[in-house]
Amino acid sequence: MTQIIQHGGNLHEAAHRYDIPYDAWLDLSTGINPHGYPVPPVPADAWRRLPDNGDGFAERAARYYGAPDASHVLPVAGSQAAIRALPPLLSRGTVGIAPLTYGEYAPAFARAGHRVTTLDVACAVLPDELTHVVVVNPNNPTAEHLSAQTLLQWHATLNARGGTLIVDEAFADALPSQSIAAQTYREGLVVLRSPGKFFGLAGVRAGFVLARPRLLESLDDTLGAWTVSGPARHAVSAAFADTAWQAAMRAQLASESARLAALLSAHRFPVHATPLFAWIADARAVRVHRALAAQGIWTRFFARPASVRFGLPATDSEWDRLEAALHRTMTTL
């Protein structure tokens, strides 16, 4: 039987488990921006017409992400679609994946016949056995970040072996200068991007694969036509064009991330953070997670190592609620 991979955002499950009404929860279990982009009204044609690849969507994505050009960008139905479809297109080998990272990669590669092994992201030199490497950068949930220099060194090593480096930059929009999207003219380098996290548009199920055109053609053939809907293309295109909103949101998220880190640090948790979430690894993690859940605050718990990921509250009242709940939790542990 296929194991179901757990993700954040499973609020109906939490409501059932803790017998708290769905609408009463504060959901901090994802790293999605709670201040979602204000999508303008959707034109009627976006609903009536089939999506048209001649609409400039890939070109707009290439400009936003800094890809070489539109031929290096493939729109997909969320990066999840690419995670499932990419492994069979790569030469079968051994893939290195961090022990705590986005959980869909390892089973996707295993299903395609690859051998999956643990990657030590602190290693100076990649082990000889590795054909491919998957890195989420910054990592979800640990917030670790690898420099572009390290990633490009790894890419050169893997490319010489006929392998591939896949870099998932789902949380990179808040720190665009750290992206290696511009390097995707290189053979054997794949970058995945998602507007769902930074723009708070996870529900549109849109993502992008940045790579050499030949690989994208094979992936496009695998996924088939009309992978991104007309309304999704409209929403994401508007978000890409709104540079003023992007600049203001990056500043806001940096401030709120610092606020969250300070709140957790005040309770003596070791905090690792990105602009969109904070992660604490602590022996008390399961008790913290359960105690907050009993108060209607849903976080994401990880068993190995015992840890909790916190997303950002959206309003002052939500911040106050989290602060009060943490105080009550820590006085009872």
Secondary structure, DSSP 8 states (H G I E B T S, - for coil): -------TT-HHHHHHHHT--GGG-EE-SS---SS--------HHHHHS---GGGSHHHHHHHHHT-S-GGGEEEESSHHHHHHHSGGGS-S-EEEE-SSS-TTHHHHHHHTT-EEEE--TT-SS--TT-SEEEEESS-TTT-----HHHHHHHHHHHHHTT-EEEEE-TT-TTSGGG--GGGTTSTTEEEEE-TTTTTS-GGG--EEEES-HHHHHHHHHHH-S--S-HHHHHHHHHHHH-HHHHHHHHHHHHHHHHHHHHHHHTTT--EEE-SSEEEEE-TTHHHHHHHHHTTTEE-EEETTTTEEEEE--SSHHHHHHHHHHHHHHHHH-
